[in-house]
Amino acid sequence: MKSLAERVRAVKLIVFDVDGVLTDGRIVLDDHGVESKFFDVRDGSGVKWLIRMGLDVAFLTGRKSHVVEVRAAELGVTRIHQGAKVKIEVYERLLAETGLEDAAVAYAGDDLIDLPVMRRVGLALAPADARSEVKAAAHYVCREGGGRGAVREMVELILKGQGLWDQVTAPYFSPGFSTG
């Protein structure tokens, strides 16, 4: 049995489900059929930090939504897989594309459709409000819920566990630091 720390250190690719992980799971449709989702800005910062530190990030969702494409572009995520009704098939394509093995992949999911992938990866993650079956399959269950800080918690777990946290945060504590 690998420890959580060993699992975290091996991660090179983090795959996030969208609805219920990156969002709070709500899908809002207006009278014109325009869809809205609720993302957490701190989660987004975390995703950017993963990419900045050289880790690969992918979004893998069972639904198709333009909002996901927009959010991925904002964050710099280029691996976007939507409409995946059988996520394990897309996951296997990701392994083939990246040349990675299961142990080098973290997957964050919240619902039953995520279980086949979660059972394969080296590090399975779940938000606090995930289905009980999903939490049981996870190596780490967050204190925070989906779309409400869970992704940031996952990111911090990985960056701290890989010894990258100080590198990520150092600029914010430097005199004269500016975001732009």
C-alpha positions in Angstrom: 0.0 0.0 0.0 1.4 3.4 -1.0 1.0 6.2 1.4 -0.8 9.4 0.5 2.5 11.2 0.4 4.0 8.7 -2.1 0.9 9.0 -4.3 1.1 12.8 -4.3 4.8 12.9 -5.1 4.2 10.7 -8.2 1.6 13.0 -9.8 2.4 14.5 -13.2 -1.2 14.9 -14.6 -4.2 16.1 -12.7 -7.6 15.3 -14.3 -10.6 17.2 -13.0 -14.3 16.4 -13.5 -16.2 19.6 -14.0 -19.7 19.5 -12.6 -19.5 18.9 -8.9 -15.7 19.3 -8.7 -14.7 22.6 -10.5 -18.3 23.8 -10.0 -20.8 23.4 -7.3 -22.8 21.1 -9.5 -25.6 23.5 -10.4 -26.5 24.1 -14.0 -28.5 27.2 -14.5 -30.4 27.7 -17.8 -32.1 31.0 -18.5 -35.2 31.5 -20.7 -33.0 31.6 -23.8 -31.3 28.3 -23.0 -28.0 30.0 -22.0 -26.1 27.9 -19.5 -24.3 29.2 -16.5 -22.0 27.4 -14.0 -20.5 28.6 -10.8 -16.7 28.3 -10.5 -14.5 29.4 -7.5 -11.9 31.9 -8.3 -9.4 30.4 -5.8 -9.8 27.0 -7.4 -8.9 28.7 -10.7 -5.7 30.2 -9.2 -4.8 26.8 -8.0 -5.2 25.3 -11.5 -3.0 28.1 -12.9 -0.3 27.3 -10.3 -0.3 23.6 -11.3 0.4 24.6 -14.9 3.0 27.1 -13.9 4.8 24.5 -11.9 5.0 22.2 -15.0 2.2 19.8 -14.1 -0.3 18.8 -16.7 -4.0 19.5 -16.2 -7.0 18.1 -18.0 -10.8 18.6 -17.7 -12.9 15.5 -18.3 -16.7 15.9 -18.2 -19.7 13.9 -19.2 -21.5 17.0 -20.5 -20.8 19.4 -23.2 -20.8 23.1 -22.4 -19.3 26.2 -24.0 -18.8 27.6 -20.5 -16.2 24.8 -19.8 -14.3 25.8 -22.9 -14.3 29.5 -21.8 -13.1 28.6 -18.3 -10.4 26.2 -19.6 -9.1 29.0 -21.9 -9.0 31.5 -19.0 -6.9 29.0 -16.9 -4.6 27.8 -19.7 -6.0 24.3 -19.7 -5.6 22.8 -23.2 -6.7 19.2 -22.5 -10.5 19.4 -22.5 -12.6 16.3 -23.0 -16.3 16.9 -23.0 -19.3 14.6 -23.7 -17.4 11.7 -22.2 -20.2 9.2 -21.3 -17.7 6.5 -20.6 -14.8 8.4 -18.9 -12.4 5.4 -18.7 -12.2 5.4 -22.5 -11.1 9.0 -22.6 -8.8 8.4 -19.6 -7.0 5.6 -21.5 -6.6 8.0 -24.5 -5.0 10.5 -22.1 -2.5 7.9 -20.9 -1.6 7.1 -24.5 -1.2 10.8 -25.4 0.9 11.6 -22.5 2.8 8.3 -22.1 2.0 8.3 -18.4 1.1 5.3 -16.3 -1.8 5.3 -13.8 0.5 6.0 -10.8 1.4 9.4 -12.3 -2.2 10.6 -12.6 -4.5 12.2 -10.1 -8.2 12.3 -10.8 -10.8 14.4 -9.0 -14.4 13.2 -9.2 -17.7 13.5 -7.3 -20.2 11.0 -8.8 -20.6 7.4 -9.9 -19.5 8.0 -13.5 -16.1 8.9 -12.0 -15.5 5.6 -10.2 -13.9 3.6 -13.0 -11.2 6.2 -13.5 -10.8 6.8 -9.7 -10.1 3.1 -9.2 -7.3 3.2 -11.8 -5.3 6.4 -10.9 -2.5 6.7 -8.5 -4.2 9.5 -6.6 -8.0 9.6 -6.4 -9.5 12.9 -5.0 -13.0 13.8 -4.0 -14.7 17.0 -2.7 -16.5 16.9 0.6 -19.9 16.7 -1.0 -19.1 13.8 -3.4 -21.3 10.7 -3.3 -20.5 8.4 -0.5 -19.3 5.7 -2.9 -16.9 8.1 -4.5 -15.5 9.3 -1.1 -15.0 5.6 -0.2 -12.9 5.1 -3.4 -10.8 8.3 -2.9 -7.4 8.4 -1.4 -8.1 11.9 -0.2 -11.5 13.6 0.6 -11.5 17.3 0.9 -12.9 19.4 3.7 -14.4 21.7 1.1 -17.1 21.1 -1.4 -17.1 21.1 -5.2 -17.0 24.6 -6.7 -16.4 25.9 -3.1 -12.6 25.4 -2.6 -12.2 21.7 -3.1 -9.9 22.1 -6.1 -7.7 24.6 -4.3 -7.4 22.2 -1.4 -6.4 19.4 -3.9 -3.9 21.7 -5.6 -2.3 22.7 -2.3 -2.1 19.0 -1.3 -0.2 18.2 -4.5 2.0 21.3 -4.6 3.0 21.0 -0.9 3.5 17.3 -1.2 5.8 17.8 -4.2 7.8 20.6 -2.4 6.6 23.3 -4.8 4.4 25.3 -2.5 7.1 27.8 -1.4 8.1 28.4 -5.0 4.4 29.1 -5.9 3.8 31.5 -3.0 7.2 33.2 -2.7 6.3 36.0 -5.2 3.2 37.0 -3.2 5.4 37.7 -0.1 8.0 39.7 -2.0 8.1 43.4 -1.5 6.8 45.2 -4.6 5.1 42.2 -6.0 2.4 43.1 -8.6 0.0 40.8 -10.4 0.0 42.9 -13.4 
